[in-house]
Amino acid sequence: MEIRKLTINDYEEIYDLWISTPGMGLNDIDDSKKGIEKYLKRNPDTCFAAVANSKIVGVILSGHDGRRGYTLSYGSFNC
């Protein structure tokens, strides 16, 4: 398994992961492609994808507001 930084090019794959994760709530604005792109630009070094067999199997979005840190979203497929 490889852990790498998340990019906006991963959006469709991570969205599929999120909607297949039981209990995962999504927001139409913040979790849209435009919302995630904005978040990744603000937090380029704190969002990651876990990749196995060329497929994203896990994701974590984390960031900060200059003072506090947050882990906002995650999901994973069984590998």
Residue pairs with C-beta under 8 A, 6 or more apart in sequence:
1 50
1 51
1 52
1 57
1 79
2 50
2 51
2 52
3 48
3 49
3 50
3 51
4 48
4 49
4 51
5 44
5 45
5 47
5 48
5 49
6 14
6 40
6 47
6 48
6 49
6 59
6 61
7 40
8 33
8 36
8 37
8 40
10 49
10 56
10 59
11 33
11 36
11 37
13 55
13 56
14 36
14 49
14 56
14 59
14 75
15 31
15 33
17 56
17 57
17 58
17 59
17 75
17 76
17 77
18 24
18 26
18 31
18 59
18 73
18 75
19 26
20 75
20 77
21 75
21 76
24 73
24 75
27 35
29 35
30 36
30 39
31 73
36 61
39 47
39 61
39 63
39 72
40 47
42 63
43 61
43 62
43 63
43 64
46 61
46 62
46 63
46 64
47 59
47 60
47 61
47 62
47 63
48 59
48 60
49 56
49 58
49 59
50 56
50 57
50 58
50 59
50 76
51 57
52 79
55 77
57 76
57 77
57 79
58 74
58 75
58 76
58 77
59 73
59 74
59 75
59 76
60 71
60 73
60 74
61 71
61 72
61 73
61 74
62 69
62 70
62 71
62 72
63 69
63 70
63 72
64 70
